[in-house]
Amino acid sequence: MKAVHMNASGRVQAVGFRYTTKLLADRLKVTGWVKNNSDSTVEIEAQAPDAVLDQFIDGVKASPSPSGRVNKLTVKSIPLFEGQDFIVKY
């Protein structure tokens, strides 16, 4: 099990990116959250078994939204956290 903090930039706002990220997380049973930032990036914290989290990260890199595009994705390891769901923060 591992946890990461990610920051995605590119065409990641106003394209359903948060919603489709949540759908991807729910399908893979990833816990955490996603939110828009005021600087037009999207921030994500996610936790899952190693192989599942790697699959989630790959899905975010490829943009879960068909209208979106991730130009840059930073991924940093963080301590494990409590959580059972993946939520969209507003």
DSSP file (Angstrom, degrees, kcal/mol; ACC not computed):
  #  RESIDUE AA STRUCTURE BP1 BP2  ACC     N-H-->O    O-->H-N    N-H-->O    O-->H-N    TCO  KAPPA ALPHA  PHI   PSI    X-CA   Y-CA   Z-CA
    1    1 A M              0   0    0      0, 0.0     2,-0.3     0, 0.0    79,-0.1   0.000 360.0 360.0 360.0 136.1    0.0    0.0    0.0
    2    2 A K  E     -A   48   0A   0     46,-2.5    46,-2.0    77,-0.1     2,-0.3  -0.968 360.0-146.3-145.9 163.8    1.3    3.5   -0.8
    3    3 A A  E     -AB  47  78A   0     75,-0.6    75,-2.1    -2,-0.3     2,-0.3  -0.966  14.6-173.0-132.1 146.9    0.0    7.0   -1.0
    4    4 A V  E     -AB  46  77A   0     42,-2.6    42,-2.3    -2,-0.3     2,-0.5  -0.956  20.3-142.5-138.0 155.9    0.9    9.9   -3.3
    5    5 A H  E     -AB  45  76A   0     71,-2.8    71,-2.5    -2,-0.3     2,-0.3  -0.985  29.1-172.4-114.5 129.7    0.2   13.6   -3.8
    6    6 A M  E     -AB  44  75A   0     38,-3.6    38,-2.6    -2,-0.5     2,-0.4  -0.901  18.3-163.5-125.4 151.9   -0.1   14.7   -7.4
    7    7 A N  E     -AB  43  74A   0     67,-1.7    67,-2.3    -2,-0.3     2,-0.4  -0.974  13.6-164.8-134.3 120.3   -0.5   18.0   -9.3
    8    8 A A  E     -AB  42  73A   0     34,-3.2    34,-2.3    -2,-0.4     2,-0.3  -0.878   6.5-177.0-109.6 134.8   -1.6   17.9  -12.9
    9    9 A S  E     + B   0  72A   0     63,-2.5    62,-2.5    -2,-0.4    63,-1.6  -0.906  42.0  63.7-126.7 159.7   -1.3   20.8  -15.3
   10   10 A G  E    S- B   0  70A   0     -2,-0.3     2,-1.3    30,-0.3     3,-0.2  -0.988 110.3 -13.2 131.5-143.1   -2.5   21.2  -18.9
   11   11 A R  E    S+ B   0  69A   0     58,-2.1    58,-1.8    -2,-0.4    30,-0.1  -0.708  90.2 128.3 -92.7  84.0   -6.1   21.2  -20.0
   12   12 A V        +     0   0    0     -2,-1.3     2,-0.4    28,-0.4     6,-0.2   0.334  48.6  70.6-124.6   2.7   -7.4   19.9  -16.7
   13   13 A Q  S    S+     0   0    0     -3,-0.2    29,-0.0     1,-0.1    -1,-0.0  -0.960  99.3  15.2-124.4 146.8  -10.2   22.3  -15.7
   14   14 A A  S    S+     0   0    0     -2,-0.4    -1,-0.1     1,-0.1    -2,-0.0   0.740 104.5  89.0  66.7  26.4  -13.6   22.8  -17.3
   15   15 A V  S    S-     0   0    0     -3,-0.2    52,-0.5    51,-0.0    53,-0.2   0.196 108.9 -97.3-132.5  13.9  -13.3   19.4  -19.2
   16   16 A G  S  > S+     0   0    0     51,-0.1     4,-2.5    49,-0.1     5,-0.2   0.706  76.8 141.9  77.7  20.2  -14.8   17.0  -16.6
   17   17 A F  H  >  +     0   0    0      1,-0.2     4,-2.1     2,-0.2     5,-0.2   0.918  69.1  45.9 -63.8 -46.3  -11.3   16.1  -15.3
   18   18 A R  H  > S+     0   0    0     -6,-0.2     4,-2.3     2,-0.2    -1,-0.2   0.937 114.3  49.0 -63.0 -45.3  -12.3   15.8  -11.6
   19   19 A Y  H  > S+     0   0    0      1,-0.2     4,-2.1     2,-0.2    -2,-0.2   0.927 114.3  43.8 -60.8 -47.1  -15.4   13.8  -12.4
   20   20 A T  H  X S+     0   0    0     -4,-2.5     4,-2.2     2,-0.2    -1,-0.2   0.806 110.5  56.0 -72.6 -27.5  -13.6   11.3  -14.7
   21   21 A T  H  X S+     0   0    0     -4,-2.1     4,-2.6    -5,-0.2    -1,-0.2   0.909 108.3  48.8 -65.4 -41.3  -10.7   11.0  -12.2
   22   22 A K  H  X S+     0   0    0     -4,-2.3     4,-3.0     2,-0.2     5,-0.2   0.912 109.5  51.6 -63.8 -42.2  -13.3   10.0   -9.5
   23   23 A L  H  X S+     0   0    0     -4,-2.1     4,-2.3     2,-0.2    -2,-0.2   0.924 111.7  47.2 -59.7 -44.0  -14.8    7.5  -11.9
   24   24 A L  H  X S+     0   0    0     -4,-2.2     4,-2.0     2,-0.2    -2,-0.2   0.928 113.3  48.3 -61.8 -46.2  -11.3    6.0  -12.5
   25   25 A A  H  X>S+     0   0    0     -4,-2.6     5,-2.7     1,-0.2     4,-1.0   0.915 112.0  49.0 -62.0 -43.9  -10.5    6.0   -8.8
   26   26 A D  H  <5S+     0   0    0     -4,-3.0     3,-0.4     1,-0.2    -1,-0.2   0.906 110.3  51.0 -63.2 -41.3  -13.9    4.3   -8.0
   27   27 A R  H  <5S+     0   0    0     -4,-2.3    -1,-0.2     1,-0.2    -2,-0.2   0.884 117.6  38.8 -63.2 -38.1  -13.3    1.6  -10.6
   28   28 A L  H  <5S-     0   0    0     -4,-2.0    -1,-0.2    -5,-0.2    -2,-0.2   0.511 111.4-119.6 -90.2  -5.4   -9.9    0.8   -9.3
   29   29 A K  T  <5 +     0   0    0     -4,-1.0     2,-0.4    -3,-0.4    -3,-0.2   0.909  55.5 160.2  64.3  44.7  -10.9    1.2   -5.6
   30   30 A V      < -     0   0    0     -5,-2.7     2,-0.3    -8,-0.1    -1,-0.2  -0.776  28.3-145.7 -93.0 139.6   -8.5    4.0   -4.9
   31   31 A T  E     +C   47   0A   0     16,-2.4    16,-2.2    -2,-0.4     2,-0.3  -0.745  50.7  64.9-103.6 156.6   -9.1    6.3   -1.9
   32   32 A G  E     -Cd  46  86A   0     53,-2.6    55,-2.2    -2,-0.3     2,-0.3  -0.991  68.9 -80.3 140.7-145.7   -8.4   10.0   -1.6
   33   33 A W  E     -Cd  45  87A   0     12,-2.4    12,-2.2    -2,-0.3     2,-0.3  -0.980  16.4-150.8-157.5 164.3   -9.6   13.2   -3.3
   34   34 A V  E     +Cd  44  88A   0     53,-1.7    55,-3.1    -2,-0.3     2,-0.3  -0.992  21.0 168.3-139.4 143.2   -9.3   15.5   -6.2
   35   35 A K  E     -Cd  43  89A   0      8,-2.3     8,-2.9    -2,-0.3     2,-0.3  -0.995  33.4-112.5-154.2 153.1   -9.8   19.3   -6.4
   36   36 A N  E     -C   42   0A   0     53,-0.5     2,-0.3    -2,-0.3     6,-0.2  -0.610  29.9-146.6 -79.8 145.3   -9.2   22.3   -8.7
   37   37 A N    >   -     0   0    0      4,-2.8     3,-1.5    -2,-0.3     4,-0.1  -0.799  23.2-116.4-108.2 156.9   -6.6   24.8   -7.7
   38   38 A S  T 3  S+     0   0    0     -2,-0.3    -1,-0.1     1,-0.3     4,-0.1   0.669 112.2  65.7 -66.5 -16.4   -6.9   28.6   -8.4
   39   39 A D  T 3  S-     0   0    0      2,-0.1    -1,-0.3     1,-0.0     3,-0.1   0.194 121.9-102.5 -91.5  17.6   -3.7   28.4  -10.6
   40   40 A S  S <  S+     0   0    0     -3,-1.5   -28,-0.4     1,-0.3   -30,-0.3   0.580  86.9 117.6  73.6  13.3   -5.6   26.1  -13.1
   41   41 A T        -     0   0    0    -32,-0.1    -4,-2.8   -30,-0.1     2,-0.4  -0.587  60.9-128.7 -98.7 169.6   -4.0   22.9  -11.9
   42   42 A V  E     -AC   8  36A   0    -34,-2.3   -34,-3.2    -6,-0.2     2,-0.4  -0.983  16.8-152.9-120.7 133.0   -5.7   19.9  -10.4
   43   43 A E  E     -AC   7  35A   0     -8,-2.9    -8,-2.3    -2,-0.4     2,-0.4  -0.855  14.5-177.3-107.5 138.8   -4.5   18.5   -7.1
   44   44 A I  E     -AC   6  34A   0    -38,-2.6   -38,-3.6    -2,-0.4     2,-0.4  -0.999  16.4-168.9-138.0 136.3   -5.0   14.8   -6.2
   45   45 A E  E     +AC   5  33A   0    -12,-2.2   -12,-2.4    -2,-0.4     2,-0.3  -0.998  23.4 173.5-118.8 133.0   -4.2   12.7   -3.2
   46   46 A A  E     -AC   4  32A   0    -42,-2.3   -42,-2.6    -2,-0.4     2,-0.3  -0.986  16.9-171.7-143.6 148.7   -4.6    8.9   -3.7
   47   47 A Q  E     +AC   3  31A   0    -16,-2.2   -16,-2.4    -2,-0.3   -44,-0.2  -0.998  25.7 123.1-143.5 135.7   -3.9    5.7   -1.8
   48   48 A A  E     -A    2   0A   0    -46,-2.0   -46,-2.5    -2,-0.3   -18,-0.1  -0.961  65.5 -54.8-172.2 170.9   -4.1    2.1   -3.0
   49   49 A P     >  -     0   0    0      0, 0.0     4,-2.9     0, 0.0     3,-0.4  -0.316  65.2-102.7 -56.4 150.2   -2.0   -1.1   -3.2
   50   50 A D  H  > S+     0   0    0      1,-0.2     4,-2.4     2,-0.2     5,-0.2   0.859 118.5  44.1 -47.3 -53.9    1.2   -0.4   -5.2
   51   51 A A  H  > S+     0   0    0      1,-0.2     4,-1.7     2,-0.2    -1,-0.2   0.878 115.8  48.4 -64.3 -38.3    0.1   -2.0   -8.6
   52   52 A V  H  > S+     0   0    0     -3,-0.4     4,-2.3     2,-0.2    -1,-0.2   0.911 111.2  49.8 -68.1 -42.5   -3.3   -0.4   -8.4
   53   53 A L  H  X S+     0   0    0     -4,-2.9     4,-2.8     1,-0.2    -2,-0.2   0.892 108.4  53.1 -64.8 -39.0   -1.9    3.1   -7.6
   54   54 A D  H  X S+     0   0    0     -4,-2.4     4,-2.2    -5,-0.3    -1,-0.2   0.900 109.6  49.1 -60.9 -40.1    0.6    2.8  -10.5
   55   55 A Q  H  X S+     0   0    0     -4,-1.7     4,-2.0     2,-0.2    -2,-0.2   0.893 111.1  49.8 -65.5 -40.7   -2.4    2.0  -12.8
   56   56 A F  H  X S+     0   0    0     -4,-2.3     4,-2.3     2,-0.2    -2,-0.2   0.926 109.8  50.4 -63.5 -45.7   -4.3    5.0  -11.4
   57   57 A I  H  X S+     0   0    0     -4,-2.8     4,-2.6     1,-0.2    -2,-0.2   0.916 110.0  50.4 -59.7 -43.9   -1.3    7.3  -11.9
   58   58 A D  H  X S+     0   0    0     -4,-2.2     4,-1.8     1,-0.2    -1,-0.2   0.893 109.9  51.3 -60.8 -40.0   -0.9    6.1  -15.5
   59   59 A G  H  < S+     0   0    0     -4,-2.0     4,-0.2     2,-0.2    -2,-0.2   0.879 110.6  47.7 -65.3 -38.6   -4.7    6.8  -16.1
   60   60 A V  H >< S+     0   0    0     -4,-2.3     3,-1.4     1,-0.2    -2,-0.2   0.911 109.4  53.6 -68.3 -41.9   -4.3   10.3  -14.7
   61   61 A K  H 3< S+     0   0    0     -4,-2.6     9,-0.4     1,-0.3    -2,-0.2   0.879 110.2  47.3 -58.0 -38.6   -1.2   11.0  -16.9
   62   62 A A  T 3< S-     0   0    0     -4,-1.8    -1,-0.3    -5,-0.2    -2,-0.2   0.482 122.3-112.1 -81.2  -2.5   -3.2    9.9  -20.0
   63   63 A S    <   -     0   0    0     -3,-1.4    -3,-0.2    -4,-0.2    -2,-0.1   0.866  13.7-139.5  67.8 108.9   -6.1   12.2  -18.8
   64   64 A P  S    S+     0   0    0      0, 0.0    -1,-0.1     0, 0.0    -4,-0.1   0.730  87.9  78.4 -66.4 -20.0   -9.2   10.3  -17.7
   65   65 A S  S >  S-     0   0    0     -5,-0.1     3,-1.2     1,-0.1   -48,-0.1  -0.788  76.5-145.6 -90.2 126.8  -11.3   13.0  -19.5
   66   66 A P  T 3  S+     0   0    0      0, 0.0    -1,-0.1     0, 0.0   -50,-0.1   0.795 103.5  47.4 -60.7 -26.3  -11.4   12.6  -23.3
   67   67 A S  T 3  S+     0   0    0    -52,-0.5     2,-0.1    -3,-0.0   -51,-0.1   0.548 102.3  85.6 -89.4  -8.7  -11.4   16.4  -23.6
   68   68 A G    <   -     0   0    0     -3,-1.2     2,-0.3   -53,-0.2   -56,-0.2  -0.351  55.4-164.1 -91.4 170.7   -8.5   16.9  -21.2
   69   69 A R  E     -B   11   0A   0    -58,-1.8   -58,-2.1    -2,-0.1     2,-0.7  -0.914  10.8-148.6-154.5 126.6   -4.8   16.8  -21.6
   70   70 A V  E     +B   10   0A   0     -9,-0.4   -60,-0.3    -2,-0.3     3,-0.1  -0.874  18.1 173.3 -99.1 114.5   -2.1   16.5  -18.9
   71   71 A N  E    S+     0   0A   0    -62,-2.5     2,-0.3    -2,-0.7   -61,-0.2   0.799  73.2  13.2 -86.3 -32.8    1.1   18.3  -19.9
   72   72 A K  E     -B    9   0A   0    -63,-1.6   -63,-2.5     2,-0.0     2,-0.4  -0.990  60.2-174.7-147.9 134.5    2.8   17.8  -16.6
   73   73 A L  E     -B    8   0A   0     -2,-0.3     2,-0.4   -65,-0.2   -65,-0.2  -0.964   8.1-162.9-131.9 116.0    2.1   15.5  -13.6
   74   74 A T  E     -B    7   0A   0    -67,-2.3   -67,-1.7    -2,-0.4     2,-0.4  -0.828   9.0-169.4 -96.2 138.0    4.2   15.7  -10.5
   75   75 A V  E     +B    6   0A   0     -2,-0.4     2,-0.4   -69,-0.2   -69,-0.2  -0.991   7.1 177.1-132.0 123.6    3.9   12.7   -8.1
   76   76 A K  E     -B    5   0A   0    -71,-2.5   -71,-2.8    -2,-0.4     2,-0.2  -0.984  30.3-118.5-127.4 137.7    5.3   12.7   -4.6
   77   77 A S  E     -B    4   0A   0     -2,-0.4   -73,-0.3   -73,-0.2   -75,-0.0  -0.499  35.8-179.1 -70.2 141.2    5.0    9.9   -2.0
   78   78 A I  E     -B    3   0A   0    -75,-2.1   -75,-0.6    -2,-0.2     3,-0.1  -0.881  35.4 -81.0-133.3 166.1    3.2   10.9    1.2
   79   79 A P        -     0   0    0      0, 0.0   -77,-0.1     0, 0.0    -1,-0.0  -0.326  57.7 -91.8 -64.8 152.0    2.4    9.0    4.4
   80   80 A L        -     0   0    0    -79,-0.1     2,-0.3   -77,-0.1   -77,-0.1  -0.292  49.4-160.8 -59.8 150.6   -0.6    6.6    4.3
   81   81 A F        -     0   0    0     -3,-0.1     2,-0.3     2,-0.1    -1,-0.0  -0.865  21.7 -95.7-134.1 165.7   -3.9    8.3    5.4
   82   82 A E        +     0   0    0     -2,-0.3     2,-0.2     2,-0.0   -50,-0.0  -0.614  63.1 117.7 -80.6 140.4   -7.3    7.3    6.7
   83   83 A G        -     0   0    0     -2,-0.3   -52,-0.1     1,-0.1    -2,-0.1  -0.731  39.0-168.7 165.8 148.0  -10.1    7.1    4.1
   84   84 A Q  S    S+     0   0    0     -2,-0.2     2,-0.2   -52,-0.1    -1,-0.1   0.490  75.0  44.9-124.6 -11.9  -12.5    4.7    2.4
   85   85 A D  S    S-     0   0    0    -53,-0.1   -53,-2.6   -56,-0.0     2,-0.5  -0.747  71.6-122.8-127.0 172.4  -13.8    6.7   -0.5
   86   86 A F  E     -d   32   0A   0    -55,-0.3     2,-0.3    -2,-0.2   -53,-0.3  -0.991  38.7-173.8-116.8 122.8  -12.5    9.0   -3.3
   87   87 A I  E     -d   33   0A   0    -55,-2.2   -53,-1.7    -2,-0.5     2,-0.6  -0.804  27.8-126.1-120.5 157.6  -14.2   12.4   -3.2
   88   88 A V  E     -d   34   0A   0     -2,-0.3     2,-0.3   -55,-0.2   -53,-0.2  -0.907  29.0-150.2 -97.1 121.9  -14.3   15.5   -5.3
   89   89 A K  E      d   35   0A   0    -55,-3.1   -53,-0.5    -2,-0.6   -71,-0.0  -0.735 360.0 360.0 -93.3 142.7  -13.4   18.6   -3.2
   90   90 A Y              0   0    0     -2,-0.3    -1,-0.1   -55,-0.1   -55,-0.1   0.357 360.0 360.0-116.8 360.0  -14.8   21.9   -4.0
